[in-house]
């Protein structure tokens, strides 16, 4: 089936649009308009710095978003008499973590949910909450088109995808006891469980995921620059020269932040969710070698791991665009890539009947 088949023949999708950290409305709204121009319904969420930084606040904010998204999706299903396909578009690490958190929250419904794994020590190859450990992915080709990764035979899904080869420890969510072994408060709250259960309908009908300028390792260098860039609403490029003292303070705060047990636990939960709970649908990665915040080889390593485990991976790499500015710098090309991916997902991809 042609990737460029007429979109008029396709069902109109619903798009969950997850913004980058500190995204401003005038910039974020351009992505919503892009999808609306393609006939899609858009349900958007802009993660704030506080909601991203504190797991409990993130959970409550995302539960509200999931409740609203499910209500709108169910209303649309009733009105159409059908279930439209769902696409997810996540921006930067904040959007990537937000979607991973939603997947994790839904996984709380599983009676036999497996706990997140033990983190690796630096001697074992660990070094960040989103650490990867395969061979580097070959450089993306040029041209205004989607590039599909070669699909190997699906392997058994294991935590080797994230570079963590430790065995599971039954009954231990990461070692050390305390908060990491706690029962999530949503599990004891019937209204929260009702929201999570209803959101499974949205996940079940997800047929494509766009990941823009993400993911990266969770390390002090990347996250401190990202935090300062979001707080000042300035590009990450050149921030070392323009705000050296603030960046030094940001690095100190980020170093302490990443060492907080609740934060380390959340990062393990997010990568576990992207491993075990992500819909097995095509993924499109849009990124740049000129990104001053997210190293492109981090994205390519993650792409390689996803493809190695049977996920259909498409990608396009620019040589000159700043972080999360591909739409601004290459508007027609970006629209063409998104449109082609939507058509591909809506026409040619069939989801498994049951996967969650």
VOPAGU-2260 file (C-alpha; in pm, 1 decimal, decimal comma):
REM VOPAGU-2260
SITE   aa  ch    i         X         Y         Z
SITE  UNK   A    0       0,0       0,0       0,0
SITE  UNK   A    1     135,7     340,1     -92,7
SITE  UNK   A    2     256,9     558,1     189,4
SITE  UNK   A    3     101,5     857,2      10,6
SITE  UNK   A    4    -246,9     720,5     -42,8
SITE  UNK   A    5    -517,9     989,5     -35,2
SITE  UNK   A    6    -578,3    1094,3     322,7
SITE  UNK   A    7    -942,5    1163,5     243,6
SITE  UNK   A    8   -1000,2     786,9     240,0
SITE  UNK   A    9    -850,5     740,0     587,2
SITE  UNK   A   10   -1038,9     762,4     917,0
SITE  UNK   A   11    -976,7    1089,6    1098,2
SITE  UNK   A   12    -735,1    1024,1    1385,1
SITE  UNK   A   13    -724,4    1166,6    1734,1
SITE  UNK   A   14    -381,8    1306,1    1826,8
SITE  UNK   A   15    -246,1    1321,4    2181,7
SITE  UNK   A   16      -0,9    1612,3    2162,2
SITE  UNK   A   17     253,3    1629,1    2447,1
SITE  UNK   A   18     466,4    1943,4    2456,7
SITE  UNK   A   19     823,3    2010,1    2554,7
SITE  UNK   A   20     925,2    2154,6    2890,8
SITE  UNK   A   21     822,0    2517,9    2921,8
SITE  UNK   A   22     656,8    2521,8    2578,7
SITE  UNK   A   23     478,0    2848,8    2508,8
SITE  UNK   A   24     129,5    2858,5    2366,4
SITE  UNK   A   25     219,9    3055,2    2052,9
SITE  UNK   A   26     480,9    2795,3    1959,2
SITE  UNK   A   27     298,2    2485,2    2080,3
SITE  UNK   A   28     -22,4    2578,9    1899,2
SITE  UNK   A   29     152,4    2546,6    1561,0
SITE  UNK   A   30     168,5    2171,3    1608,3
SITE  UNK   A   31    -200,1    2153,8    1698,0
SITE  UNK   A   32    -287,5    2353,0    1385,7
SITE  UNK   A   33     -72,6    2120,8    1174,0
SITE  UNK   A   34    -281,4    1820,6    1277,4
SITE  UNK   A   35    -609,2    2010,5    1261,3
SITE  UNK   A   36    -528,3    2109,1     904,2
SITE  UNK   A   37    -492,3    1736,7     832,5
SITE  UNK   A   38    -840,1    1676,0     973,2
SITE  UNK   A   39    -734,4    1532,9    1308,5
SITE  UNK   A   40    -881,0    1598,7    1651,0
SITE  UNK   A   41    -610,1    1725,6    1887,2
SITE  UNK   A   42    -596,8    1674,3    2263,4
SITE  UNK   A   43    -296,5    1863,3    2399,8
SITE  UNK   A   44     -94,9    1867,2    2720,5
SITE  UNK   A   45     186,9    2111,2    2801,1
SITE  UNK   A   46     401,3    1980,0    3088,8
SITE  UNK   A   47     503,4    2247,9    3335,1
SITE  UNK   A   48     840,6    2247,1    3509,0
SITE  UNK   A   49     686,5    2161,1    3846,7
SITE  UNK   A   50     463,7    1888,3    3703,0
SITE  UNK   A   51     763,3    1732,6    3531,7
SITE  UNK   A   52    1001,2    1766,5    3827,1
SITE  UNK   A   53     784,6    1607,5    4098,1
SITE  UNK   A   54     647,2    1258,5    4029,7
SITE  UNK   A   55     339,1    1302,6    4249,3
SITE  UNK   A   56     245,0    1628,0    4074,9
SITE  UNK   A   57     311,8    1469,1    3736,6
SITE  UNK   A   58      82,9    1177,6    3821,9
SITE  UNK   A   59    -205,5    1404,7    3921,2
SITE  UNK   A   60    -164,1    1630,4    3617,2
SITE  UNK   A   61    -144,2    1337,3    3377,2
SITE  UNK   A   62    -441,2    1165,0    3541,6
SITE  UNK   A   63    -646,2    1479,0    3470,0
SITE  UNK   A   64    -524,0    1478,5    3110,9
SITE  UNK   A   65    -607,1    1108,2    3071,6
SITE  UNK   A   66    -954,7    1166,8    3215,1
SITE  UNK   A   67   -1022,2    1453,9    2974,1
SITE  UNK   A   68    -872,5    1268,0    2678,2
SITE  UNK   A   69   -1080,3     958,6    2748,9
SITE  UNK   A   70   -1398,7    1163,1    2781,9
SITE  UNK   A   71   -1338,0    1341,7    2452,3
SITE  UNK   A   72   -1239,5    1021,0    2276,4
SITE  UNK   A   73   -1544,6     833,0    2405,9
SITE  UNK   A   74   -1772,4    1119,6    2302,5
SITE  UNK   A   75   -1620,3    1113,8    1954,7
SITE  UNK   A   76   -1665,5     735,8    1931,1
SITE  UNK   A   77   -2032,0     772,5    2027,0
SITE  UNK   A   78   -2086,0    1050,1    1775,0
SITE  UNK   A   79   -1915,0     862,8    1489,7
SITE  UNK   A   80   -2036,6     516,4    1581,1
SITE  UNK   A   81   -1680,0     396,2    1535,3
SITE  UNK   A   82   -1340,3     400,7    1708,1
SITE  UNK   A   83   -1103,0     642,9    1531,3
SITE  UNK   A   84    -729,6     569,1    1535,6
SITE  UNK   A   85    -510,9     746,3    1790,1
SITE  UNK   A   86    -168,7     897,1    1726,7
SITE  UNK   A   87      71,9    1028,3    1990,0
SITE  UNK   A   88     311,7    1316,8    1924,6
SITE  UNK   A   89     561,8    1374,2    2205,0
SITE  UNK   A   90     808,8    1661,0    2212,6
SITE  UNK   A   91    1154,7    1642,4    2371,8
SITE  UNK   A   92    1231,1    1451,3    2691,6
SITE  UNK   A   93     937,4    1609,7    2876,1
SITE  UNK   A   94     685,1    1470,6    2629,0
SITE  UNK   A   95     867,7    1137,7    2617,6
SITE  UNK   A   96     857,7    1106,4    2998,1
SITE  UNK   A   97     495,4    1224,7    3015,1
SITE  UNK   A   98     382,3     948,7    2779,9
SITE  UNK   A   99     596,9     692,0    2958,9
SITE  UNK   A  100     439,0     799,9    3287,6
SITE  UNK   A  101      89,6     751,3    3146,9
SITE  UNK   A  102     185,2     404,3    3028,6
SITE  UNK   A  103     323,5     328,6    3373,7
SITE  UNK   A  104       7,5     448,1    3548,2
SITE  UNK   A  105    -209,9     226,3    3329,1
SITE  UNK   A  106      21,0     -66,6    3407,5
SITE  UNK   A  107     -83,8     -31,9    3772,5
SITE  UNK   A  108    -404,1    -207,6    3669,2
SITE  UNK   A  109    -218,9    -529,4    3596,9
SITE  UNK   A  110    -265,1    -778,8    3875,3
SITE  UNK   A  111      74,6    -934,5    3808,7
SITE  UNK   A  112     265,0    -617,8    3716,3
SITE  UNK   A  113     638,9    -669,5    3719,2
SITE  UNK   A  114     837,6    -412,2    3921,1
SITE  UNK   A  115    1095,6    -181,3    3764,4
SITE  UNK   A  116    1447,6    -326,7    3753,7
SITE  UNK   A  117    1754,2    -266,1    3961,2
SITE  UNK   A  118    1961,8      22,8    3821,4
SITE  UNK   A  119    2309,2     -55,4    3696,3
SITE  UNK   A  120    2610,9      69,8    3882,4
SITE  UNK   A  121    2864,1     275,4    3682,0
SITE  UNK   A  122    3095,2     -25,8    3679,2
SITE  UNK   A  123    2822,8    -231,8    3511,3
SITE  UNK   A  124    2750,8      22,9    3241,3
SITE  UNK   A  125    2491,9     239,3    3415,0
SITE  UNK   A  126    2511,1     615,7    3411,0
SITE  UNK   A  127    2169,3     770,8    3376,6
SITE  UNK   A  128    1800,7     701,7    3410,0
SITE  UNK   A  129    1764,7     670,2    3033,4
SITE  UNK   A  130    2093,7     495,0    2958,6
SITE  UNK   A  131    2134,5     292,3    2637,7
SITE  UNK   A  132    2402,7      39,3    2549,1
SITE  UNK   A  133    2396,1     -94,0    2187,7
SITE  UNK   A  134    2611,0     -21,6    1883,5
SITE  UNK   A  135    2550,5     320,4    1730,1
SITE  UNK   A  136    2276,9     345,1    1472,1
SITE  UNK   A  137    2385,7     426,4    1119,7
SITE  UNK   A  138    2339,3     790,2    1019,0
SITE  UNK   A  139    1996,9     877,6     880,8
SITE  UNK   A  140    1979,1     941,7     506,1
SITE  UNK   A  141    1889,9    1274,4     349,5
SITE  UNK   A  142    1585,4    1365,8     151,2
SITE  UNK   A  143    1234,2    1473,4     239,5
SITE  UNK   A  144    1099,1    1128,1     308,6
SITE  UNK   A  145    1044,8     879,9     584,3
SITE  UNK   A  146    1327,1     633,3     627,7
SITE  UNK   A  147    1225,4     295,5     761,4
SITE  UNK   A  148    1466,1      89,1     966,0
SITE  UNK   A  149    1528,9    -269,5     859,1
SITE  UNK   A  150    1307,0    -491,6    1070,4
SITE  UNK   A  151    1480,1    -794,6    1223,1
SITE  UNK   A  152    1295,9   -1088,0    1368,6
SITE  UNK   A  153    1129,2    -977,3    1695,4
SITE  UNK   A  154    1335,9   -1074,2    1997,5
SITE  UNK   A  155    1210,6   -1156,2    2342,4
SITE  UNK   A  156    1137,3    -823,6    2508,2
SITE  UNK   A  157    1382,6    -790,4    2791,8
SITE  UNK   A  158    1546,9    -509,6    2977,0
SITE  UNK   A  159    1847,3    -551,9    2750,5
SITE  UNK   A  160    1663,8    -294,3    2538,9
SITE  UNK   A  161    1770,0     -34,0    2790,3
SITE  UNK   A  162    2114,8    -173,9    2858,3
SITE  UNK   A  163    2010,1    -321,7    3194,6
SITE  UNK   A  164    2085,5    -693,6    3211,6
SITE  UNK   A  165    2023,8    -758,3    3579,3
SITE  UNK   A  166    1763,2   -1019,0    3667,3
SITE  UNK   A  167    1435,1    -917,0    3825,9
SITE  UNK   A  168    1405,7    -928,4    4201,8
SITE  UNK   A  169    1063,2   -1038,7    4304,8
SITE  UNK   A  170     886,6    -802,4    4541,5
SITE  UNK   A  171    1148,9    -529,3    4515,0
SITE  UNK   A  172    1093,4    -217,8    4308,8
SITE  UNK   A  173    1453,6    -109,5    4298,3
SITE  UNK   A  174    1614,0    -200,3    4626,9
SITE  UNK   A  175    1655,3     -11,5    4946,3
SITE  UNK   A  176    1295,5     -25,1    5064,7
SITE  UNK   A  177    1101,8     288,0    5159,4
SITE  UNK   A  178     920,5     482,1    4890,3
SITE  UNK   A  179    1036,4     249,3    4611,2
SITE  UNK   A  180     837,5     -37,7    4767,2
SITE  UNK   A  181     524,4     162,3    4831,8
SITE  UNK   A  182     186,0      92,9    4677,9
SITE  UNK   A  183      90,3     375,3    4444,6
SITE  UNK   A  184    -194,2     584,0    4594,6
SITE  UNK   A  185    -395,7     549,1    4272,0
SITE  UNK   A  186    -424,6     175,5    4340,3
SITE  UNK   A  187    -630,6     253,7    4653,5
SITE  UNK   A  188    -842,9     521,9    4484,6
SITE  UNK   A  189   -1141,8     385,0    4286,1
SITE  UNK   A  190   -1198,8     705,8    4082,2
SITE  UNK   A  191    -833,2     705,3    3973,0
SITE  UNK   A  192    -850,5     338,7    3879,7
SITE  UNK   A  193   -1164,9     409,3    3678,0
SITE  UNK   A  194    -978,7     675,8    3478,0
SITE  UNK   A  195    -683,7     444,5    3413,3
SITE  UNK   A  196    -912,0     160,6    3309,8
SITE  UNK   A  197   -1105,7     383,2    3068,4
SITE  UNK   A  198    -784,0     519,2    2916,3
SITE  UNK   A  199    -696,3     169,4    2797,2
SITE  UNK   A  200    -943,2     223,0    2514,1
SITE  UNK   A  201    -725,8     510,5    2391,6
SITE  UNK   A  202    -409,3     301,2    2419,7
SITE  UNK   A  203    -566,9       3,5    2247,2
SITE  UNK   A  204    -647,6     216,2    1941,7
SITE  UNK   A  205    -307,9     390,0    1924,1
SITE  UNK   A  206    -166,6     327,1    1576,9
SITE  UNK   A  207     136,8     554,1    1561,9
SITE  UNK   A  208     379,4     748,3    1781,5
SITE  UNK   A  209     582,0    1051,9    1671,8
SITE  UNK   A  210     883,9    1131,0    1889,7
SITE  UNK   A  211    1032,9    1474,4    1820,8
SITE  UNK   A  212    1383,4    1555,5    1952,9
SITE  UNK   A  213    1398,3    1272,7    2210,0
SITE  UNK   A  214    1494,7    1067,6    2404,0
SITE  UNK   A  215    1831,9    1116,1    2568,3
SITE  UNK   A  216    2020,1     987,1    2867,0
SITE  UNK   A  217    1913,7    1134,4    3199,5
SITE  UNK   A  218    2241,6    1294,6    3297,0
SITE  UNK   A  219    2336,0    1616,9    3471,6
SITE  UNK   A  220    2481,2    1785,8    3162,9
SITE  UNK   A  221    2170,8    1743,0    2946,5
SITE  UNK   A  222    1907,5    1795,8    3211,6
SITE  UNK   A  223    2065,9    2103,1    3372,4
SITE  UNK   A  224    2086,7    2277,9    3036,4
SITE  UNK   A  225    1731,8    2173,2    2950,3
SITE  UNK   A  226    1597,5    2300,3    3282,5
SITE  UNK   A  227    1769,7    2636,5    3246,6
SITE  UNK   A  228    1658,6    2669,6    2885,0
SITE  UNK   A  229    1297,0    2601,8    2984,2
SITE  UNK   A  230    1306,5    2832,8    3286,9
SITE  UNK   A  231    1450,3    3122,0    3082,8
SITE  UNK   A  232    1255,7    3037,5    2764,9
SITE  UNK   A  233    1579,8    3058,6    2570,6
SITE  UNK   A  234    1741,4    2816,2    2324,3
SITE  UNK   A  235    1988,1    2570,0    2474,2
SITE  UNK   A  236    2252,5    2666,5    2218,6
SITE  UNK   A  237    2499,0    2911,1    2372,0
SITE  UNK   A  238    2342,7    2901,9    2716,6
SITE  UNK   A  239    2682,4    2821,3    2873,7
SITE  UNK   A  240    2822,3    3153,1    2748,9
SITE  UNK   A  241    2516,6    3365,9    2819,3
SITE  UNK   A  242    2435,5    3237,1    3171,8
SITE  UNK   A  243    2743,3    3066,1    3319,9
SITE  UNK   A  244    2651,7    3127,9    3684,8
SITE  UNK   A  245    2291,9    3017,0    3643,2
SITE  UNK   A  246    2404,8    2707,0    3459,0
SITE  UNK   A  247    2644,8    2621,8    3740,7
SITE  UNK   A  248    2357,5    2650,7    3989,1
SITE  UNK   A  249    2132,8    2445,3    3761,3
SITE  UNK   A  250    2393,3    2168,7    3746,3
SITE  UNK   A  251    2418,7    2152,2    4124,8
SITE  UNK   A  252    2040,9    2133,8    4161,0
SITE  UNK   A  253    2010,2    1875,0    3884,9
SITE  UNK   A  254    2280,5    1656,1    4037,4
SITE  UNK   A  255    2092,9    1648,3    4367,8
SITE  UNK   A  256    1758,4    1606,0    4191,4
SITE  UNK   A  257    1862,8    1296,7    3994,9
SITE  UNK   A  258    1989,5    1139,9    4318,1
SITE  UNK   A  259    1646,9    1167,9    4488,2
SITE  UNK   A  260    1508,2     811,4    4527,5
SITE  UNK   A  261    1159,7     907,4    4405,1
SITE  UNK   A  262    1304,5    1061,4    4090,1
SITE  UNK   A  263    1533,4     766,3    4020,0
SITE  UNK   A  264    1235,8     535,9    4073,7
SITE  UNK   A  265    1021,2     734,1    3829,8
SITE  UNK   A  266    1286,7     718,7    3558,9
SITE  UNK   A  267    1303,4     341,1    3602,0
SITE  UNK   A  268     923,7     326,1    3576,8
SITE  UNK   A  269     927,2     533,5    3258,9
SITE  UNK   A  270    1186,2     321,2    3082,8
SITE  UNK   A  271    1008,9       6,8    3202,7
SITE  UNK   A  272     684,5     139,4    3050,5
SITE  UNK   A  273     851,4     219,0    2716,4
SITE  UNK   A  274     986,0    -136,0    2726,1
SITE  UNK   A  275     683,1    -338,7    2828,2
SITE  UNK   A  276     371,6    -120,9    2792,5
SITE  UNK   A  277     419,5      90,2    2478,8
SITE  UNK   A  278     169,8      15,3    2199,5
SITE  UNK   A  279     340,9    -207,1    1937,2
SITE  UNK   A  280     272,4      38,0    1655,7
SITE  UNK   A  281     499,6     228,7    1413,3
SITE  UNK   A  282     719,7     503,3    1558,0
SITE  UNK   A  283     852,7     809,2    1375,2
SITE  UNK   A  284    1162,0     987,8    1508,2
SITE  UNK   A  285    1225,7    1346,4    1397,4
SITE  UNK   A  286    1558,5    1484,6    1514,1
SITE  UNK   A  287    1867,5    1681,5    1416,0
SITE  UNK   A  288    2244,2    1651,9    1430,1
SITE  UNK   A  289    2251,4    2022,9    1516,5
SITE  UNK   A  290    2039,8    1981,0    1832,1
SITE  UNK   A  291    2235,7    2157,1    2106,8
SITE  UNK   A  292    2041,9    1982,3    2384,3
SITE  UNK   A  293    1970,5    1620,6    2282,0
SITE  UNK   A  294    2264,4    1430,8    2127,1
SITE  UNK   A  295    2142,4    1271,6    1806,2
SITE  UNK   A  296    2328,4     946,1    1874,9
SITE  UNK   A  297    2120,7     895,1    2190,7
SITE  UNK   A  298    1808,3     896,9    1973,7
SITE  UNK   A  299    1963,0     665,9    1718,0
SITE  UNK   A  300    2060,6     413,9    1984,5
SITE  UNK   A  301    1705,8     408,5    2116,0
SITE  UNK   A  302    1570,9     369,3    1762,1
SITE  UNK   A  303    1799,5      73,2    1709,6
SITE  UNK   A  304    1677,8     -93,3    2025,3
SITE  UNK   A  305    1312,5     -42,6    1939,6
SITE  UNK   A  306    1364,4    -180,5    1587,6
SITE  UNK   A  307    1555,5    -479,4    1725,2
SITE  UNK   A  308    1249,1    -574,1    1928,3
SITE  UNK   A  309    1005,5    -570,6    1638,8
SITE  UNK   A  310     879,6    -210,3    1654,7
SITE  UNK   A  311     839,8     -58,7    1303,7
SITE  UNK   A  312    1071,1     244,6    1316,3
SITE  UNK   A  313    1076,0     538,9    1074,9
SITE  UNK   A  314    1306,0     836,8    1108,1
SITE  UNK   A  315    1424,2    1160,0     952,9
SITE  UNK   A  316    1735,6    1347,6    1060,3
SITE  UNK   A  317    1810,3    1707,7     969,8
SITE  UNK   A  318    2158,3    1854,6     971,3
SITE  UNK   A  319    2079,2    2212,0    1070,8
SITE  UNK   A  320    1775,9    2249,4    1299,5
SITE  UNK   A  321    1785,6    2350,5    1667,6
SITE  UNK   A  322    1605,8    2158,7    1941,1
SITE  UNK   A  323    1230,8    2117,6    1871,9
SITE  UNK   A  324    1245,8    2369,4    1585,3
SITE  UNK   A  325    1212,9    2139,1    1286,7
SITE  UNK   A  326     862,6    2267,8    1208,4
SITE  UNK   A  327     978,6    2629,3    1217,9
SITE  UNK   A  328    1285,5    2574,7    1001,4
SITE  UNK   A  329    1145,8    2313,8     759,6
SITE  UNK   A  330     766,9    2364,4     768,4
SITE  UNK   A  331     673,5    2195,8     441,3
SITE  UNK   A  332     907,4    1904,6     490,1
SITE  UNK   A  333     789,6    1851,8     847,5
SITE  UNK   A  334     424,6    1857,3     741,4
SITE  UNK   A  335     497,2    1612,4     461,5
SITE  UNK   A  336     668,1    1369,8     698,5
SITE  UNK   A  337     386,7    1385,6     953,6
SITE  UNK   A  338     119,1    1351,8     686,3
SITE  UNK   A  339     291,3    1051,2     528,5
SITE  UNK   A  340     326,9     884,9     866,1
SITE  UNK   A  341     -39,7     944,0     951,2
SITE  UNK   A  342    -150,1     794,2     622,0
SITE  UNK   A  343      79,2     496,7     671,6
SITE  UNK   A  344     -52,2     429,2    1022,3
SITE  UNK   A  345    -419,4     480,3     941,5
SITE  UNK   A  346    -418,1     270,5     621,9
SITE  UNK   A  347    -161,9      -2,4     649,5
SITE  UNK   A  348    -107,7     -88,4    1015,0
SITE  UNK   A  349    -335,6    -324,0    1202,0
SITE  UNK   A  350    -310,1    -333,5    1578,5
SITE  UNK   A  351    -320,0    -663,9    1766,3
SITE  UNK   A  352    -665,2    -733,8    1905,6
SITE  UNK   A  353    -540,4    -750,6    2263,8
SITE  UNK   A  354    -204,7    -628,3    2388,8
SITE  UNK   A  355    -273,0    -451,8    2719,2
